[in-house]
Amino acid sequence: MNFVKKSLKYPQVTLSILALTFLVGVYSLMEMPRREDAKVKVRVGQVIALYPGANALQVEEQVTRKLEQYLFQYAEVRKEKTTSVTSDGMVVITVWLNNDVENFDPFWSKLNHQLNVLKAVSLPAGVYGPIVNSEFGDTEALIIAVEMDEPRYAELRDYAQKLEDTLRTMKEVSKIRRLGEQKEQIVVFTDSAKMALYGVRLDQVMKILQSQNTIGPAGDLSTSDARVPLYTQGYYKTEEEIGHQIVGFAKTGEVVRLRDVARIERRFEEASSKIIVNGRSSILLAVQAHEGYNIVAFGKAVDRKLHEASKWLPAGVKLNTIVNQPRIVERNVSHFLFEFVLAIAAVILVIILLLPFRVAAVAATAIPMTVAMTFALLHFFGIELHQVSLAALIVVLGMVVDDAVVVADNYVELLDNGVRPQTAAWKSATELVVPILTATITIIAAFLPMVMLSGMVKDFIIALPLTVSIALSASFVVAMVLTPVLCLTFIRKGLRNPAGETSPRPPRRSVLNLMQSGYDRAIVWSMAHARLTILVCLGAMVMAVVLYQIIPQKFFPEAERNQLIVDLWMPTGTKLKKTEIAIGGIQELIQRDPAVVSCATFVGSSIPRFYYNFMQGNPAANFAQILVNTRRDDDAKRLRRELNRRADEVVPEGRVQARLLQQGVPSDASVEIRIIGEDLATMKSIGNKVEDILRRTQAVAFLRLDSREDYYGVAVRLKDGAERLGFTTESVAKSIYAGFTGAPVSTLYEGNVAVDIVLRLDEKSRRHFGDVENLYLTSPVTGAGVPLRQIASLEPQWQTGRINHLNGLRTLTVQCEPADGYLASQVLKMAGPRIAGLSLPTGYKIEYGGEYENQKETFSEMLTALVVSLFMIFLVLLFQFRNLKETFMVMLTIPLSMFGAMLGLLMTGNPFGFTAFVGLISLSGIVVRNAIILLDHADELHRGGASIATAAIESGKRRLRPIFLTASAAAIGVIPMILSGSPLWSPLASVIAVGIMLAMVISLFLVPVLYACLMKPIDEGRELPAGSQAAGIVGGGKKLMILSMVAVCLLSASAGAQDLPEALNLQKVIDLAVQNNRLLAVKKLQVQEKQQKVNEDRVKFLPSVMVGGAYQYHGNIGEL
């Protein structure tokens, strides 16, 4: 390779470029954007529609089905994942987009516009919306609580507004949302008795307030000189003006003002949700950051802003960051970098222990150089620093040193054979460029097809194959350019004495020497017992299948966070105040734990999306969540167990579940059994049977149905005489709503703050069902007041709690979590056969969701990626070896490595999941490197004249050292990841570490045996060298034995043969010896080098006479 020679010819240029690259890599490491996880595109949005007054069945028929039919017309919508939740007066459709939709903002904009058209054409008149929530997937970087001991929300709002204005000036800030803010309103509480006394009607008051408090165009006045605009000034400015409003006249003619029949009071609106942080009322600021910035530096800048803000806040107000993504990123990145440094140290230590110091130093130097070059390229291609990219660097760390080890080892071998250092330097790289490049490409080919994955899984893991590919490419460049320069500079002699010289002392008994001695004996035995060797290796493949059946499966583990979430579901219809009291008991239990740093309680709403796969729940008065921050990750796990054990004692009427954050694709539950049908009662009956089966397994917890409980309501039905008095369903509904719930009728503006004016009956007039019947309504026909009981009847009836759809079909889901000590796969394994045995009515079916569905979908894609990897590896090998036999030998090592992978999971106690599967795909490319190195050297020896059996044995002996070193480095590199106990990355590291080592052992014995049994001589008529042991070693191969006997006969008869086509003279014998003997070939190369040096000196120092009689001096004539 010319570039290798040129790098040696101009070492200063080479080293300067590499040094500059190293500095760029260090700079990139310092400046690269950091994240906790890779950025995951959440291809999910929500379509929300309100239909006040309609029950769940009415909303389903009139709104939900029409919206679903319309949404499913779009090719971008992933129907099989799209769900809807229909409840009283509301529908929320969670729309999933197909995984191939990359730029989904234009789709959401188009959908939002088209839904407005749908509303005008197809939806009932009383529907509000539908609206599209396209920011469903945005993740908060910081959630800051502004806390106050006493709930003075007006002051809290002002402080939160001022803090928001301060943070908004930062260039890194993208969005800021305020959460938990309680709005003020002016409530007009009407007294029914006084209104009856004065003859004032509720709807009359409503119309007056709406028409009086308004701003309308009054035109202008044109004078002879100018045009003067006219303004009306009838809108209210204070509560007193509202009370002074005339609403009617008494029978005596006296003016009746609003304050005569109503009490006007300023108060905070009845909250539909509430946020409490550490027991204090709070307003939250949810801060999002722009992409591309260093989030750790951003977090420190925000901390400085908060420190400054704390100086002007009063003593009773505190700032508390309950979600601090920058700090989490800093901690996790520091943890991974520490593991990375440990891995580097471990790999270097192994190399130093197994190699002579100078050789080890040269090989180890490739690690920092390759890592620096990798960081520079990662920064250039926009790949951020997070746990996946760092894990990829740890995984590939042991591989990046392989190329340098192999080149340095070849350099030392050339020196041992007497080659000059200058020549050995360039030959050490150029001789191995093809096998090293092939091995590099095969490993890249194993990782790269993972980019074929789709959706959130692809977004999560794509940095791994890209980082590995970049690192291996950098490793190849370093091995070809830097390693020969370092070898030439620091290693001037080989490890063995030149031929013919004796060493004054015995060879050093190193680990490698002892292993080499044992292997030399074992490989000869294996060749003599070829069939047994092959059977043992194939038995390892069978054992891999057996172990796979034993090892439990878990798709994705829990996240490594010091946080947990507590969910509370109260019975349907529970008021917000009662839910607050119930969750307060859980909150007190949490705050008594000394390991708790903070806890934020969300009543009636969900926690903001603070983690990449956290799915928010729909707002409901009977729902609450607590976000708990603990001191350590282990504290969160312990607290989760304690809360789940004691929660029923604190809130016996509710369902409490404490859970950790999960990695991977989100799901509502780990185990989901879906019943799809039409009749809700039949579906619930089947669901109850499934619940009973799961309960009997005694391996489940938090068993529930997603339908929620039915509740009772009161239907107001108009009588026949109502229409004659001019009453309609709409007018009656509005009056009832205004009286008992409160209707905003106008707005009072205080600067830029809008305060709603709400009309409502006073509390004593809306306590009982009888108050509904006694509500007076004004007849549009007669103008007289009529009690509701005369025109309508009240009928209590049960209502459906919730109706769920999946793919547009009614679906009831039985959900549960595996109990402690069990996995979701084990629960399904125990309950699945009995569930499958249920007799279902016609038109009903059962499907499985949760972890099973996600794993099935992703593993099918990963299996496709594995097949593509194997195909690419096959093509690369076929192009190198140009025959199917050697390609088959290399490919056979891939399934044989699975035994080590499964054994690694069993030894470390890790389940088989997503990252373990990634490890298997990775292993398929890593293990073939050993076979490539073996076969490449065997072919070289065979072409040099060695028999097939001898070439097989000698290639194993000669390549044992580099194969063991590279395998050990790759395995040792991931050991820190195993020792860390990471539930996400430890399975991958276990698969790679144990898989590589066992694959190495199998390759060192199986590949030579297969080579000897399957390969044919290059020239079957060529004589085998004297003393060949081929016949004895390959005793298992009958065909090869016959060929060996024929060759021996030809060799013995050649001396007396008289009819040779060509006689052998001394020169031809010498030529054949030089051609077929590697040592002689090396000596010939040395002779040629000496002759070349003589010629160079002759040209340099002696003149050359030209034929024309003239002469010319060449070289440095001044030295003559």
N, C-alpha and C positions, 0 to 999 in steps of 0.2 A: 504494500500500500504506500503510494507516494507521500501521503500526508504524514505517515508514521516516520518515514525517513527525513522529511522536511522538519518535523517537530524535533527530531534529534540533531539535525544539522544546525538549527537555529534555536538552541535551548533558551536563550534569553527572551526571545520573542514569545516562545511557547509559555514559559513561566510567567511572563508579564501579563499575557492575555488571561491566563488562568487565575492569577492573583487579582486582576481587575474583576473577573467573574465572581471570585470569592467575596470581594467587597460588596458587589452588587447584591449577592445573595444575603449577606448580613444586613444590608440596608433594607432589602425586601422583607426579611423576617421582622424587623423592627416596625415597618410601616404597613404591613399587610392588614387589611380589614379582618376583624375577628368576630366570630359568632360562637354560640354554644353548639348549634347544629347547622347543617346545611340549610339554605333557604328552600323551603318547601312551598311549592305553588298549590294553594288550596283552591281547587277547581269546584268550589261550592258557593252557592248563594241562596238567598231566601226570598220567596215571594209571599208576601203577607197581605191578607185581606180581612177586613172587619165587616161583620154583618150584624149590627146590634139588634137584639130582640129575637134572633133566630136561634133555635136549639141546634145541637150538633147534627142531627139528621137533616134538618133543613139546610144548614150550611153545606153539608156534604152534597146534597142533590143539586142545589141551586148555584153553588159557587165552586166547591172543590173539584167536582168532576169536569166542569167546563174549563177550569184553569189547567187541569192535568191534560185534557185532550188537546188544548191549545199548545201547551209546552212541549208535548211529545211530537209535535210536527217539526220541531227544530232538530236538525241532524247533530248539532253540538250537544244536545241533552242526552245524558246517559240514563235511559229509562229504568234499567234494572236496579239502579242505586237510588233513584229519586223517591223520596218519601214525603208523605203529608200527614199532618196532625190536625184533625178537625175537632173543635170543642165548641162550647157555648159561645156563639157570636163571633167566631174567629177561626181562620185556617192559616197554618204556616206550612208552606211547601219548601222542603229542602231540596234544591235542584243541584244535582251533580252533573258536571260536564265530562265529556269524554277525555281520556288521558292525552289524546293527541292535540287537544286545544291548548295552545301555548299563550296566545294573546287573547284573553277572555274579556278584557274591559270593553272592547267594541260590542261584544255580544250582549253584555249586560245593559249597555246603553240602548242598543236596538230593542232588546226585550222590554225594557222599561217604557219605551215609546209605544211599542205595539200593544202592550197591556192596556194602555189608555184607550186605544181603539176598541179592544175587546170589551172593556167595561161599558162603553157607550152602546155597543151592539148587543151584547149577550148577557151581561150581569144584571141582577135586580137593581132597582133604583136606590135602595137603602144601603148598598155596599160602599164602604170607604176603602179606597185603594183600587186595585192591588198595587203595592209598591215593591220595588226590588232592593233588597239589602245586599249590595255587591261588596261591601266592606267586611263581610262575615269572616274572612280569613286573615284580616290584619292582626298582627301581633304587637302587643305593647312592650316597649323596652323598659319603661319605668312606670310604676303606679305609686303615686305620692299621696299620702293621706294628710289632710289638714284637720286636725283633731281639736275638739273643745270639750271641756268637762260638762258645761251646760249647753243644751241644744239651742243656741241662738243662731239660727240658720241665716238670718240676714247678715250678721257679722261674718259668719263663716264664708258666705258667698262673696263678700267684699274682699276678704283675705285671699280666698282662692282665685278671684279674678286678678288681683294684683300680682300674685305669684305666677299665674298663667301669662300675664303680660311680660313678666321678667324672663320667663323661659322661652317665650316665643321669639325673642330677639336672637337666640342662638341659631346659627346657620344649619346645624345638624338636625334641628327639630323639624319633624314633618307635620305631625298632627298632635293636637292636644284636645282631649275631651274631658268635660266635667261630669262626674257621676255622683249620684246621691244628693243632688241639690233639691231642696224642698221649696216649692214656689208659694208665694203669698197669694191670697185671694180675698176678696171682699164678699162675704156671704150675707145674703138677705134672707133671714129666717122669718117666714110669714106665719102669722097666727091665724089659724082657721076660724076661731071663734070671732075675733075682731073683724076679719074680712067678711064673715057672714053678717055681722052687726052693721057694718057700713055698706054692705052690698058690693064689695070689691071682689073681683074674681082673679084667680091665679093667672090665667092666660091673659087677662087684661093687663096685669102688672108686667108680665113678660113683654107684651107688645110695646108698652109705653117705654120701658127701659131700653128696648132695642132701637126704637125710632128716635128717642130723644138724644141719646148719647152717640152722636154720629157727626161726621164731617161730610158735607155734600157741596157740590158746585153751586154757587149763588150768582155766577155771572159777573158782569161788571156794569158800571154806570158811565155812559159817554156824555161828557160835558162839551162845551164849546172849545175848551182848552185842552182837555186830556181825557183819557179813559181810565177810570178808577176801578180796580178789582174789588169785589164784595166777598166777604168771608162770613160764614156762620160760626157762632161761638157757643154751640149748645152742648158740647161734650163736658163730662164731669171732670172735676179736678181734685175733689176731696170726698171723703165719706159723708160729710155734712151735706154736701150738695145732693148726694144720692138720697139721703133721708128727707130732704126738702122737696123732692120731686112730687108733684101733684099726680095722684093715681085715680081720683074720682071725686064724687060729691055725695054727701049723705042726703037722706030724705029731707032733712031740714034745710038743705042748700049749703051746708057747711062744707068747706074744702077739706078733702081727705088727702093727707100727704103720706108718703111711704112709711115714714117713721111712726105713723099712727097705727098701722096694721102689721108692722114688721120690726124685727130687731136687726140692726146692721152691725156687723162685726168683722174686723180684719183678723185673719188667722192663716196658718199654713194649711194648704190643701191636705185632704186625707190621702196619705201616702199610698201609692201602689207598690212602692219598694222602699227599702231603708238600708243604710250602710252604717255599721258600727265597727270601729277599729279599737281593739284593746279596751272594750267596754265604754268607749266614748263616741258620741255622734260625730260624724265625719263627712267631709266632701273629698272626693278623690279626683286627682288629675292623672289621666292616663296619657302618657307621652310616647309617641312613636318617633323613630329616628329615620332619616334618609338613608338609603343604601349607599354603600361605598365608603362610609366613614369607619374609623376605628372606634368600635362601640365602647371599648375600655376607656379610651381617652375621653369619649363623650360622657361616660358616667362620672368621671372625675371632674369634668367641667360643670356638670349639673350639681354635683356635691358642693362645689364652691359657690354656686348660685344659691343653693339652699342654706348654706352657712351664712351667707350675707343676708338672706331673707329672715333668718331666725333672729337677727338683731333688731328688726323693726316690728316683729310680731309681739303682741302682749304676752304676759306670763302664762295665761291660761290656754294659749294656743300652741300646739306642737306640730311639727312636721315629722312624718314617719314614712319611710320608703318601704312599702310592703312587698313590692316586686322590684328587684334590682337586677335586671338582665346583665348590665355591664359587669357587676361584681361576680355573678355566676360564670360569665364567660371568662373573666380573668382567672377565677379559681380553676375552672375546668381546663383551660388552655395551659395554665401553669402546671397542673397535674399531668397532662399529657406530655408537655415538654420535659418534665422531670422523668417520666417513664422513657421518653425518647433518649435523654441523656444517659439513663441507666442502660438502655439497650445498646447505645454506642459503646459505652464503657465495657459492657459484657462481651460484645463482639470483638472489640480490640483485645480484651484480656484473653479470650479464647485463641485468637490468632497468635498472640505473643507466646502463650503457653505451648502451642503446637508447632510453631515455626521458629527458626532462628531469628534472633532479634532484628537483624537488618532486613531480612525478608519480610518479617511481620510489620516492621515500621513502614516499609514501602507500601505493602498492601493496605495497612490501616490508614495511611494518608489519603487513600481514595475515598474514605467515608466522609470526612468533613468537606472535601472538595465536591463530591457528588451531591451531598445534602445542600451545600450553598448554591450550586448550580440549579438544583431542583427548586429551591425557594425562589430564585430569580425567575425561573420559567413559570412557576405557579402565579407569582405576582403579575407577570407579563400577560398571562392568559386569563387573569381575573378570577382565579380560584382562591377563595377565602380560606383563612386559617380557622378550622373548627375540628370537632372531635373525629369526623370521618377522614378529613385530609391528614390529620396528625396520626390517626390509627394506620392509615395507608403507609405513611412514612416509616412507622415502627415495623409494619409487616414486611416492607421491602428492604429494610435496613440490612438484614443479613444477606440479601441477594445482591445489593449494590457492591459489596466487597468481593463477590464471587469472581467477577471478571478480572479484577486486579490480582486476586490470589492465583488464578490460573495463569495469567501472563507472567507474574513473578516466578511462579513455579517452573514454567517453561524456560524462562531466562536462566534460572539456576541449573536446570538440566542441560541446557546448551553449554553453559560454562563447565559443567562436570564432564562434558564430552570434548572439551578442549577448544570450543569456539571462542574467538576473540570477543570481549565485552561489547565493542561497537557493533559487530555483526549480530551477536546474540540479542542485543537490545531491540533492533528492528525486526529480527526474525521471530522473537518471542511473541510479538503482537501479530505480525503478518501471517505466521503459520496457523494461528488460532482464530483469525478474524472470521472465517466462515462458521466454525462451530460455535463461537461465542455469539456471533450475530444471530445464528439460527436459534440458539437457546434463548437469547433475549427476545426475539420475535415470538417464539412459542409461548413464553410467559406473558408477554403483552397480549398475544392472541387469546390466552386463557382469561385475562381480566377484561379486555376491551369489550367483548360482547355484552357485558353487564349494562352498557349504555342502551341496550335494546329493551330494558325494563321500562315500565310506563308508570305514570301517575306519581303519587307521593313517594313510593318506594324508589323510583328512579331519581327523583329530586334529592332524596335523602342519601343515596349511596353513590351517585354518579361521580363524586369527587374521588372515590377510591380507585376505580380503574384509570381515571385520567392521571391521578398523582403517581400511581405505580408505573404507568407507561412513561411519564416524563422522567421519573427517577431512574428507570432502567435505561432509557435512552441516554441520560446524562452519565450513567455508570459506564456504558459502552464507550462513550467519547473519552472519559477519563482514563479508562483502561488502555485505550489505543494511543492516547496522546501523552498523558502525564506519567503513567506507570513505567513505560520504557525509559523515559528521561530519568526518573528516580532510580530505577534499577542500574542504569549506566553510571549514575553519580555515586551511589552508596554501596553497590554490590560489585566488587571487582573480581571475586573468585567464587567458585562453586562450593558445594557442601562436601564433595568427595575428592579424593586425591586423583590426579591424572593417572591414566593407564600406565602400568608398569612401576609405579611408585608404591612404597609401603608406608603405612602410617605407623608412627612410633607408639601410638597408644590405641587401645581398642575403641570401637565406635561407641558413641553415647547411647545409653539405653533409655530413649525417650518414649513417651506414650505412643507416638506414631510408629517408632521402630518396633515396639512390642506388638502393636496392632498389625503392622505389616507382616511380621513373622507369622502370627497366627493366621492371617488371611491367606498367606502364601500356601500354607498347608491345607486350609479349608477349601480353597478354590479348586485345588487338584482333586480332593475327595469329591467335591460336588460334580466335577466334570466326569469322574469315574462312575458316579451314581446320578446320571442325568435325569432319569425318569423320576427317581425319588425327589430330586430337587424341584422338578417341575410340579409334581403332585403336592409337595408342601406349599409351594407358592400359590397354586390354585386353591388349596385349602384355606389360605388366608383370605381369598376372595369370598369363599363360602362363609367364613367366620364374620366377615364384614356385614353380610346380609343378616346373619343371626343377631349380631350386636345392634343393628339398626332397629330390629323389632323390639329389643329390650329397652333401648334408650328412650326416655320420655321426650315429647315434642312440645315446644312452646315457641310460637311464632316470633314474638318480640317480648323482651323483658320489661320490668319497670325502669323508669328513668332514675338516674343517679342524682337525686335532688334531696335537699333538706326541707322538702315541702310535702304536704298532703292536703287532700280535699275531703271535706265532710259534707255529704248530701243529706238533706232532710225532706221527706215527703210526708205531709200530713194528709188526712182524708180530704177528698174533693169537697169543696165548699167551705173549708176552714178559712176564717178571717185572718187578715194579715197580722193583727195584734196577737192572736193566739199562736200563730206560727212564730212570731218574734219571741214570745214567752218560752215556747218549747225549745227553740234553738239557743235561747239564752242559757238554759240548763246545760246544754252541751258545751257552750262557750265557757261557762264557769268551770266545768270539769277540765277543759283544755288548759285554762289559765292557771290552774293549780299545779300543773306539771312544770318543774324547774327548767326543763330543756326547751320550753317554748319561748321563742323570741318575740313573736307577735302573732296575732290572729285577726283576720278581717271577716266580718259576718255580713252576708248579703241576704236580706230578707225580701222575698218576692221577685228577685232577679238573680241572674247568674254572675259569676266572677268574670271580669273582662278576659278576653283571650290573651293569656300571657305566655302560653307554650305552643309550640308549632302545631301540635295535633290536638289541642284542647278544644272540644266542641261545647259551645255554650248551650245551656238549657233554655227552654222557652219561659218567659216571665209568667208567674202564677202566684196567687196569694198564699197557696198552701205549700210553697217551695222555698227552701233556703239553702245556702251554701256557706261554708267557712273555709277560708284559705289560711293554713297554719304554716308558719315558718319556725323551724327548730334549729338547734345549734349544729347538729350533725345529721348526716344521712341516716345513720342507724337509729337516731332518736325518732325520726319520722316513721320508720318501720315499727319500732316498739310501740309508739303512741297509736299507730293505726290498729294494732292488735288489741290494745287496751280499750280503745274507744268502741271497737266492734263488739267487744265482750261486755261492756258496761252500758252501752247506749240504750238497750231496751229497758233498763232500770230507770233511766232518766226520762225517756220519752216513750212510754209504753204504747201510746196511741199512734205513734208515727213510725216510719221506716227510716232508720239511720244507717248510712254506709260511709265508713271512712276508707279512702282509697289513695293509693300512690299514683303519681303521674306515669303514663305508659309511653313507651317508645312505639314508633311505627304507625301503621294505619289505624285511625280511631274507630271505635265501635262502642255502642251503648253498653254492651256486656261482653264478657269473655265467651259465654255460652249463650247462644240464641237458637231457639227452635221456633220456626215460623209456621203458623197455621193459616193457610190461604183459602178463602171461601167467600160466601156471600152473606149467610145468616149469622148475625152477631151472637145469638144465643147458642147456636150449634158450635161456633168457633170457640166460645168460652167453655163449653162442655168438653171439647177435645183438649183445650188448654189445661183444664183442671186435671184431666187424665195424665197429660204430660208432666204437669207439676208433681203429681203423686209419684210417677216413676222416678223423677229426678230426686225427690225427697227421700225415697227409699234407698238411694245409693249411699246416703250419708256422707257424700263427698262434695256437697254444694253448700253455698251460703247466699244469702240475699236473694232468695227465690221469689219472683214476682211476675205479674203480667203487665204489659205496657198499656193496657186499656184504661187503667185507673178505675176507681169505684163509680158506680152510678149514683146519682144524687136526685133529690126531689125538688121540684119547682112548682110554681103556681101559674096556671094558664088563665088568662083573662079572656073570656068569650063574650062578645057583644050579643045582646038579646035582639029579637026581631024589631022591637020598638025603637031601638037606638037610631036606626037609619032615618025614621020619620022625624026625629028631633035634630037631625043634621050631624050626628056623631059618626065619625069614621074610625077605623082601626088606628090609622096614623095619628089622628088628633088625640085620641084617648091615650095612646102610648106615649106621646110627647108630654102630656099633662102628668101622667103617672111618673114618668122619668124625672121631670122637673121637680115634682113634689117630694119623691122619696130618695132619689139619687142625687139630684141637684144638676141644674143645667146652666152652663155659662150663657148669659144673655147679652153681655156687653163687656167693654174693656175700659179700665181707667189707666191713663198713661202718666207715669212719674218719670219725666226725663225719657231715657231710653228703656226703661223698665215697664213692661206691660203687666197689669194686675187684672185678673179676670174678675168680673162681677157675676156671682153665682146666685141663682134663685132656688130656694129650697124651703120645704115645710120645717117648722121648728121640731125639736126632738120629741116633744110630747105628742105631736100629731102624726108620728111615723114609727111607732114602736110595735104595733100589733097588726095582725091581718085585718082586724076590724077597721083600723084606720084607713086601709086601702078602700074598703067598701064605703067608708064615710067621706071619701074625697069628693068635693063638690066640683062639678064641671059646668061650664056655661053652654047652654044649647044655642047653636048658631041660628036656629029657627025662631025660638021664642025669646031668647035672651035671658031666660031664667036659669038659676042654678039648679042642677040636678045631681043628687048623690050617685056615685058609681054603681052602687048596688041595684039601682033601678034600671040601669041600661046594660049591665054586664054581670056575669057570674064568675066566681073564682073556683077553679078546679085544681087541687093538688095532684101532681102526677110525677112518676119517676122519669128521669132524663138520662140519656146515655152520657157517660163521663167523657169518653174520648173515642174517636174512630181513627184508626191508622190505615194508611195506604202504602203499599210498596209496588212500584211499577203500575200505578193506577188501580190496583186490586186491594180489596179489604184484606188486611193482614193483622193477625193477633200473634204477638211474640211472647213466648215464655223465656224469661231472662234469668240468669243466675251467674254467680262467680264460683270458681272452685274454692273449696275450703282449704284452710292452711294445710300444707303438705301435699296438695293435689294440684294437677295441671288441668287445663281445659280439655286437652286431648284425652286425658285419663277419664274425665267425667263422661265424655261422649263414648268412649270405648265401653264403659260400664252400662250406660243408659241407652246407647244407640240401638242395640238389637231389640230391646223391649219396645222402644218407640216405633221402630220399623214394623213391629208386629201388631200395632194398633189397627183396628178395622175402621176405615174412614168412609163416610157417606160419599156418594157420587158428587163430584164437583169440588171436593176438598183435597188438599195435599199438604204435605209437610216438607219444609226446606230448612237447611241449617245455615245460620249466619254467624256473626261474631268472629272469633279468631279462626274458626274452621274455614269460613268463606274467604277471609283475607289471605290465609295461608294457601288455600287451594288456588286462588287466582294468581298470587305472586309466585308460588312454586312452579306453576305451569310455565310462566314466563321465564323463570330461572332455568327450568329444564331445557327450554328452547335455547337460552343463552349458552348452556352447557354443551348442547349438541353443536351449536355454531362454533364454540370454542374448540371442540374436538375436531370438527371439520377443518377449521383453519390450521390447527396444529398438524393435522394429517397432510394438508397441502404443503405446508412448510417443510415437513420431514420428507415428503415425497420428492420435492424439488432438490433437497440436499442429497439424499441417498440415491435417488433415481431408481429405486427398486422397492417392491412391496414388502419383501421379507424383512428388511431392516426397519422399514416404516412400521410394520406390524409389531416387531420386537419392542420398539419404543412406545407405541400406543398401548401395548399390553401392560406396561408399568403403571398406567393411569388407574384402571380398576383395581389393580393389586394394592395401590396406595390407600384405598378406602378402608382397609382393615386398620391401618394406623390411625386414620381419621376417627373412626368409630371408637377405637380403643382410647384415644385421647379424650374424647367426651366422657367415656365411662370412668377413666382415671380421675378426671377433675370434677366429676359430678355435674357437668353442664348438660342442659337439654339440647336437642337438635332443633335449631330454629333458623331464622333468616341469616344471621351472620355465620352460623356453622355451614350453611349451604354456600355462602360466599367463599368460605374457606375451602370447601370441596372444589369449587370451580377454580379457585386460585391454585390449589394443589395439583390440578391436572396439568397446569403449565410448568409448575416448579419441578415436579419429579422427572419430567422428560429430559431435563438438562443432564442428569446423571447418565441416562442411557445414551444420549447424544455424544457426550464426552467419551464414553466407553467404546461405542461403535466407530466413532471417527478415528480413534487411535488404533482400534483393531484393523480397520480398513487400511490405515497407513502401514501397519506392520505386515499385513498380508500382501499389500502391493510391493513391499520391500523384500518379499521372498519367504516370509514365515508361513508355515502351514496355518490352516484355519484354526485348529485347536490351539496351536502355540500362540497365534495372534490373539485369540480370545482370552487365554490365561494371562499373557503378558500385558494386555490392555487393562485387565482388572488390577494386576499388581501395580502397574505404573500409574494408573489413574486413581488408585485408592486414596492417596494423600490429598489431591485437590478435591475429590468428591466428598471425602469426609470433612475437610475444612469448610467447604461451601455449605454442606448440609448442616454442620454444627453451627456455623455462623447464622444461617437462616433460622434455625430452631432456637438458638440462644437469644436472638434478637427479639423474639416475641415472648420470652419468659417473663419479663416485667409485666406484660399485659395479663398473663395468667395469674401471677402473684397478686396483682391489684384486685382480683376478684370481681372485675367489672362484669355484670350480667350480660352486657351487650357485646363486649369484645373478647372476653375470656373464652367463649366457645370457638370463635374464629382462631384465636391463638392456639388453643388446644388441638384443633384439627391440623393446623399447619405444623406445629412443633413435633408432635408425635408422628404425624403422617409423613413428614419429611424424613425423619430418622429411620422409621421402619421401611419406607420406600427405598432409602439408600441401601439398607441391608439386602432387600429383595433384589434391587437392580444389580448390585455387585456380584450376586451369585446367579440370578436367573438370566441376565442378558448374555454373559459369556457362554452359558450352557446353550441357550437358544441359538446363539451365533454359531457355535460349533455344530449344532444339530441341523440347522436349516440352511446355512450358507454353503455354496459350492466354490471350489477354487477358481481363481480368475482364468487360469489355463489348466484344464484338467490333465493335459499331457505333460505338464512341467514336472520335473523331478523334485521330490521333497528333499530338504536338507538332511544330510547324514545325522543320525542320532535322534531323529524326530520320534516323539512318543505319541504321535497322533493315533496310531492303531490301538494303543492301550487306553488312552484317555477317553476317546469317543466310542467306548465299547457299546454304548446304547444305540449307536446309529449304524445299522447294518450297511447302509449304502456307503457311508463315509469309510467304513472299515475295508470294503472291497476296493474302493478307490485307493486307499493307502497301500494295500497289498500290491496292487498293480504298479503303483509308483515305485515301491521298493524293488520289485522284479526288474523294472526298466533301469533302475539305478545300478543294480548288480550286473546287468548284461551289457551295459554301455561300454565297459572297458575293452571287451573282446569283439565288439561289433565291427564288421568289415564293410558294411554297406551303408554307413552314415551318409546322409545327403551332404554333410559339410563337416570337415575335420575340425577339431578344436586345437588351436595353437595356444601358446602361452598368453598372448595379448588378449585373446577372447576369454580365456579363463579369468584373467585379471579383470576384464570388463564386467563379466558376470558377477564376480565377487564384489566388486565395487557397487554394482547395481543392486544387489540383494542383501548386502550387509550394511546395517545402519551405521555401525562404528566406522567401517571403511569409508562409507559415504561422508561421514563427518571429517575423517582424515583427508579425504580427497578435497573436501571443501577448504580445509586448512592449507593444503598444498597450493590450491588455486589462489587463496588469499595471499599467501607468501609470494607467489609468482606475480600476482597483481601489484603487490607492494614493491617488488624488485623493478617491475616495469615502470611504476610511477616514479621511483627514485631515478631510474635510468633517464626517463624523460626530463625529470626535474634538474638533474645535475650534468648530463652529457649533451653535447650538440648533436644535431641531426643534419646530415649532408643531403642536399636536394640533388636530383638527377641532372638538372640543367647546369650543374657546375657551380651554381651559387649555393651558399649555405645560410642557415638561419638558426639562431639560438633560441631554444625554448626554455621556458621556466625562468628561474631567477638567475640571469646571466651575471649579475653582480657578485654572486658567491663564487664564481669560477676563479 
